[in-house]
């Protein structure tokens, strides 16, 4: 007898109830203008993401809005949140009914002697080919599984932690943008100051030239004045280049088409003066910092994971029910069903459960230590930022007074030179002091703005403060 080939046809479908994936956070409003061109000015190819256009002039609020809608750091955080949401759905599905359908049709022979059946009338114990068909739907459900329930709660806590870390990513992006914008403002202010100083030096040079032609001043005075003009012009050119670099860096932070063809002119970037109580600031930071809230959620997730590990010691109860057709062919069959309940009691696992508990508790202790360290760092950040704001405010006040005094000195020195009381050495030296005073004032304003930004970030309010 020739052996017939075995034919197996199987179809399987699975329908598992899952938690809907969390929708991504709403896009910031207002939205930046989208230009359907690449950075080179050519139309964007099909499927290529168009880059936002930087408005001119660019305010800090606009810069923050563009960055929050387009930054890769935020997109990465959103991707991690999506992963955590998917993992939570998988954990939840273990607690919900599982329904699947299966069908198969087979033609086969069996060696009866191989399974302990000896029938004398069957040669060599081998049966003739016969058909086997079964098609049914099966429902399975855990009625009691403490470990899976605690694991789902732990997964939900990790999902919440990922959601909070998305908020922390937004805070970091805002701080970086504010820092880049302040840098551009600082360089622009230095450039503008050098333009004004160059004009004053040029006026002095022209005045000195007239006095040389009249025989009142020496040629050395004109050379000295010309050197001052050249020196300031060189510094102005360097400041122009630094401004272009600062604007290109800001465009890169915004992840737009990289260009320097825009202006930054928003005094609001320096922030506003507001009294801050240290104890209240620390309390507000601990209550609102997304990274600290995420750390607390991670601790909760680790605690629940310990409970899940301990839950594997407890019995589990599950049930299953299947109903379908069984026979030799799809035409020749009968309805059959099976209803069963299962009680599983772990008695001895050779240390597996103890090892899982130890691992979960170790992860919990590590997470708790990280949260405690972050709490201490937040307090340090807040106090440092407050001290930085107070110090920078004093620096701004002092530098503003120095600028006023140095400008008065320049005016008095020019009058003395015009009256012939002194040569232009006093004027050139006074202009140098004006340059240094202006530079100190600009740096103090930048330091103050950055200190206020650091304070807003330390308190978890950077986006609220700068995105208006």
C-alpha positions in Angstrom: 0.0 0.0 0.0 1.3 3.4 -0.9 1.4 6.0 1.7 -0.8 9.0 1.0 0.8 12.4 1.6 -0.4 14.2 4.7 -2.3 17.4 3.9 -2.7 19.9 6.6 -4.8 23.1 6.3 -5.0 25.4 9.2 -6.4 28.9 9.7 -6.2 30.9 12.9 -7.5 34.2 13.9 -7.1 36.0 17.2 -9.2 38.8 18.6 -7.7 40.3 21.8 -9.2 43.2 23.6 -6.6 45.9 24.0 -6.5 49.3 25.5 -6.6 52.1 22.8 -3.2 53.7 22.3 -2.9 57.1 23.9 -3.3 59.9 21.3 -0.2 62.1 20.9 -0.3 65.5 22.6 -2.1 68.3 20.7 0.1 70.3 18.4 1.1 73.7 19.9 -0.9 76.7 18.7 -0.3 79.0 16.9 1.4 77.0 14.2 4.4 78.4 12.3 4.0 79.1 8.6 5.0 76.1 6.5 6.9 76.7 3.3 6.8 73.9 0.7 10.4 74.4 -0.2 13.7 72.9 0.9 16.5 74.9 2.5 18.0 75.6 -1.0 14.7 77.2 -2.1 13.7 74.3 -4.4 10.2 72.7 -4.1 10.2 69.9 -1.6 10.1 66.4 -3.1 7.1 64.1 -2.7 7.2 62.6 0.9 9.8 65.1 2.1 8.9 67.0 5.2 8.7 70.7 4.6 10.6 72.9 7.1 9.1 75.8 8.9 10.0 79.3 7.8 11.5 81.6 10.5 9.4 84.8 10.7 11.2 88.1 10.5 11.5 89.6 13.1 11.5 86.5 15.3 10.1 86.9 18.8 11.0 84.5 21.6 7.4 83.2 21.9 7.5 82.4 18.2 10.8 80.6 18.5 9.5 78.5 21.4 6.3 77.6 19.4 8.3 76.5 16.4 10.7 74.4 18.4 7.9 72.7 20.4 6.2 71.7 17.2 9.2 70.6 15.3 12.0 69.3 17.7 13.4 65.8 17.4 13.9 65.6 21.1 10.1 65.9 21.6 9.4 63.4 18.8 11.7 60.9 20.5 9.9 61.3 23.8 6.6 60.9 22.0 7.9 57.6 20.4 8.9 56.4 23.9 5.4 57.2 25.2 3.9 55.2 22.3 6.1 52.3 23.2 5.0 52.5 26.8 1.4 52.7 25.7 1.8 49.6 23.6 3.4 47.7 26.5 0.6 48.7 28.8 -2.0 47.4 26.3 -0.1 44.1 26.2 -0.1 43.8 30.0 -3.8 44.7 30.1 -4.7 42.1 27.5 -3.6 39.3 29.8 -6.5 40.2 32.1 -9.1 40.2 29.3 -10.8 37.4 27.5 -8.9 35.8 24.6 -10.9 34.5 21.7 -9.4 32.6 18.8 -10.7 30.4 15.9 -8.9 27.4 14.6 -9.6 25.0 11.8 -7.7 22.1 10.3 -8.2 19.3 7.8 -5.7 16.4 7.6 -5.3 13.0 5.9 -3.1 10.6 7.8 -2.2 7.1 8.9 -1.3 5.9 12.4 1.0 3.2 13.7 -1.2 1.7 16.4 1.6 -0.4 17.9 3.5 2.8 18.4 0.9 4.0 20.8 0.4 0.6 22.6 -2.5 -0.7 20.6 -2.1 -4.2 19.0 -4.9 -5.3 16.7 -4.1 -8.6 15.0 -6.3 -7.8 11.9 -4.2 -4.6 11.2 -1.0 -5.6 9.4 2.1 -4.2 11.1 -0.2 -2.1 13.3 -0.6 0.6 10.5 -4.0 2.0 9.7 -5.4 2.9 6.4 -5.5 6.6 5.5 -8.3 8.5 7.1 -9.5 12.1 7.3 -9.5 14.3 10.4 -11.2 17.7 10.5 -11.8 20.1 13.3 -13.0 23.7 13.3 -13.9 25.6 16.5 -13.8 28.8 18.4 -12.1 28.9 21.8 -12.6 31.4 24.7 -10.0 31.7 27.5 -10.2 33.9 30.6 -8.1 34.2 33.7 -10.5 34.5 36.7 -7.8 35.1 39.2 -4.2 36.0 38.5 -2.7 38.4 41.0 0.7 38.6 39.3 -0.8 39.7 36.0 -3.0 42.3 37.7 -0.1 43.9 39.5 2.1 43.7 36.4 -0.6 45.7 34.5 -0.7 48.3 37.2 3.1 48.6 37.1 2.9 49.0 33.3 0.3 51.8 33.7 2.6 53.6 36.1 5.5 53.3 33.6 3.2 54.7 30.9 2.4 57.7 33.1 6.2 58.2 33.7 6.8 58.3 30.0 4.0 60.9 29.6 5.6 63.1 32.2 9.0 62.7 30.6 7.5 64.0 27.4 6.6 67.2 29.4 10.2 67.3 30.7 11.5 67.1 27.1 9.4 70.1 26.3 10.9 72.0 29.2 14.4 71.2 28.1 13.7 72.3 24.5 12.3 75.6 25.8 15.4 76.2 28.0 17.7 75.5 25.0 15.8 77.9 22.7 15.7 80.6 25.3 19.5 80.3 25.8 20.1 80.4 22.0 17.8 83.4 21.6 19.5 85.3 24.5 22.9 84.5 22.9 21.8 86.1 19.7 20.4 89.1 21.5 23.7 89.5 23.4 25.8 89.5 20.2 23.4 91.8 18.5 23.6 94.3 21.5 27.4 94.1 21.3 27.3 94.8 17.6 24.9 97.8 18.0 27.1 99.2 20.8 30.2 98.9 18.6 28.4 100.6 15.8 27.6 103.6 18.1 31.2 103.6 19.5 32.7 103.5 16.0 30.6 106.5 15.1 31.8 108.4 18.1 35.4 107.5 17.4 35.0 108.6 13.8 33.6 111.9 14.9 36.6 112.4 17.2 38.9 111.5 14.3 37.2 114.1 12.1 37.4 116.7 14.8 41.1 115.9 15.4 41.9 116.2 11.6 40.3 119.6 11.5 42.4 120.7 14.5 45.6 119.3 12.8 44.9 121.2 9.6 44.4 124.3 11.8 47.7 123.7 13.5 46.0 123.3 16.9 46.7 119.6 17.4 49.6 117.4 16.6 49.6 114.7 13.9 50.0 112.1 16.6 46.5 113.0 17.9 45.0 112.2 14.5 46.9 108.9 14.3 45.7 107.9 17.7 42.1 108.7 16.8 42.4 106.8 13.5 43.8 103.7 15.4 40.8 103.9 17.7 38.4 103.9 14.7 40.1 101.0 13.1 40.1 99.0 16.3 36.4 99.5 16.9 35.6 98.7 13.2 37.5 95.5 13.5 35.5 94.6 16.6 32.3 95.5 14.9 33.1 93.2 11.9 33.8 90.4 14.3 30.5 91.0 16.1 28.7 90.9 12.8 30.1 87.5 12.1 29.3 86.3 15.6 25.7 87.5 15.2 25.4 85.4 12.0 26.8 82.4 13.8 24.4 82.9 16.7 21.4 83.2 14.4 22.4 80.0 12.5 22.8 78.2 15.8 19.3 79.4 16.9 17.8 78.2 13.6 19.5 74.8 14.1 17.9 74.6 17.6 14.5 75.4 16.1 15.2 72.7 13.4 14.0 74.9 10.7 15.6 75.7 7.3 19.0 76.9 8.6 19.3 80.6 7.7 20.5 83.9 9.3 18.1 86.0 7.3 16.0 87.2 10.2 16.2 89.6 13.2 15.9 88.9 16.9 14.5 91.8 18.9 12.4 90.8 21.9 13.3 92.4 25.2 10.8 90.0 26.9 13.5 87.3 26.5 15.3 88.9 29.5 12.3 88.1 31.7 10.7 90.3 34.4 11.6 91.0 37.9 9.6 89.0 40.5 10.3 88.4 44.2 10.9 84.7 44.9 10.6 83.0 48.2 13.1 80.1 48.4 10.9 77.7 50.4 7.9 78.3 48.2 10.0 78.0 45.1 11.3 74.6 46.2 7.8 73.3 47.0 6.5 74.5 43.7 9.3 72.9 41.8 8.8 69.5 43.6 5.1 69.7 42.8 5.4 70.6 39.1 8.8 69.4 37.8 7.9 66.7 35.2 11.1 64.8 35.7 10.5 64.5 39.4 6.9 63.5 38.9 8.1 60.9 36.4 10.6 59.6 38.9 7.9 59.2 41.5 5.8 57.4 39.0 8.7 55.1 38.2 9.1 54.3 41.9 5.4 53.4 42.0 5.9 51.2 39.0 8.8 49.4 40.7 6.8 48.9 43.8 4.0 47.3 41.8 6.5 45.1 40.0 7.6 43.8 43.3 4.0 43.0 44.1 3.7 41.3 40.7 6.7 39.1 41.5 5.3 38.2 44.9 1.9 37.5 43.2 3.4 34.6 41.3 3.4 32.6 44.6 -0.4 32.7 44.7 -2.7 30.2 42.9 -4.3 31.2 39.6 -7.7 30.2 38.3 -8.6 30.2 34.6 -11.4 28.9 32.4 -11.8 27.9 28.8 -14.6 27.1 26.5 -14.5 25.8 22.9 -17.3 24.9 20.5 -17.1 23.7 17.0 -17.4 20.9 14.4 -15.3 17.7 14.4 -15.2 14.8 12.0 -13.5 13.3 9.0 -14.3 16.0 6.5 -16.1 19.4 6.5 -19.2 17.5 5.3 -19.1 14.6 7.7 -18.8 16.1 11.2 -20.6 16.6 14.5 -20.8 19.5 16.9 -18.5 19.1 20.0 -17.6 21.4 22.9 -15.3 21.6 25.8 -15.8 23.6 29.1 -12.9 23.4 31.5 -11.6 25.2 34.6 -8.0 25.2 35.8 -6.5 25.7 39.2 -2.7 26.2 39.2 -0.9 26.2 42.5 2.9 26.8 42.5 4.4 24.4 45.0 8.2 24.3 44.3 9.9 26.5 41.7 13.6 25.9 42.5 14.1 29.5 43.6 12.6 31.1 40.4 10.1 33.2 42.3 12.6 34.2 45.0 15.0 35.3 42.2 12.2 37.4 40.5 11.4 39.1 43.8 15.0 39.9 44.5 15.4 41.3 41.0 12.3 43.5 41.4 13.3 44.7 44.8 16.8 45.6 43.6 15.2 47.7 40.7 13.0 49.4 43.3 15.9 50.4 45.5 17.7 51.8 42.5 14.7 53.8 41.4 14.2 55.1 44.9 17.8 56.2 45.1 17.5 58.0 41.7 14.4 59.8 42.8 16.0 61.0 46.1 19.1 62.2 44.2 16.8 64.1 41.7 15.0 65.7 44.6 18.2 67.0 46.1 19.3 68.2 42.6 16.1 70.1 42.1 16.5 71.9 45.4 20.1 72.7 44.4 18.9 73.9 41.0 16.2 76.2 42.5 18.5 77.8 45.1 21.3 78.2 42.6 19.0 79.8 40.1 17.6 82.2 42.7 21.1 83.2 43.8 22.1 83.7 40.1 19.1 86.0 39.4 19.9 88.1 42.5 23.6 88.4 41.6 22.8 89.1 37.9 20.3 91.8 38.8 23.0 93.6 40.9 25.4 93.3 38.0 22.9 94.9 35.6 22.3 97.8 38.1 26.1 98.3 38.5 26.9 98.1 34.9 24.1 100.5 33.9 25.6 103.1 36.4 29.1 102.6 34.9 27.8 103.1 31.4 26.2 106.4 32.4 29.4 107.6 34.2 31.6 106.6 31.3 29.5 108.4 28.8 29.6 111.5 30.9 33.4 111.1 31.0 33.6 111.0 27.2 31.5 114.1 26.9 33.6 116.0 29.4 36.8 114.8 27.7 35.6 115.9 24.3 34.8 119.4 25.7 38.3 119.6 27.2 39.8 118.6 23.9 37.7 121.0 21.9 38.8 123.8 24.2 42.4 122.9 23.8 42.9 122.1 27.5 44.1 118.6 26.7 44.9 116.4 23.8 42.7 113.6 22.6 44.3 110.9 24.8 41.7 111.5 27.4 38.9 111.1 24.9 40.3 107.9 23.5 40.8 106.4 27.0 37.3 107.5 27.9 35.9 105.8 24.8 37.7 102.6 25.8 36.0 102.7 29.1 32.6 103.3 27.4 33.3 100.2 25.3 34.1 98.1 28.4 31.1 99.4 30.3 28.8 98.7 27.4 30.2 95.2 27.1 29.8 94.6 30.8 26.2 95.8 30.6 25.4 93.5 27.7 26.9 90.5 29.4 25.1 91.3 32.6 21.7 91.5 30.8 22.5 88.1 29.1 23.4 86.6 32.5 20.3 87.9 34.1 18.0 86.6 31.3 19.7 83.2 31.4 19.5 83.1 35.2 15.7 83.8 35.0 15.4 81.0 32.3 17.2 78.6 34.6 14.9 79.5 37.5 11.9 78.9 35.3 13.2 75.5 34.3 14.2 74.6 37.9 10.6 75.3 38.9 9.2 73.3 36.0 7.6 76.4 34.4 9.8 77.2 31.4 7.1 76.5 28.7 4.4 78.4 30.7 6.8 81.4 31.2 8.1 81.8 27.6 5.4 80.4 25.4 2.7 83.1 25.5 
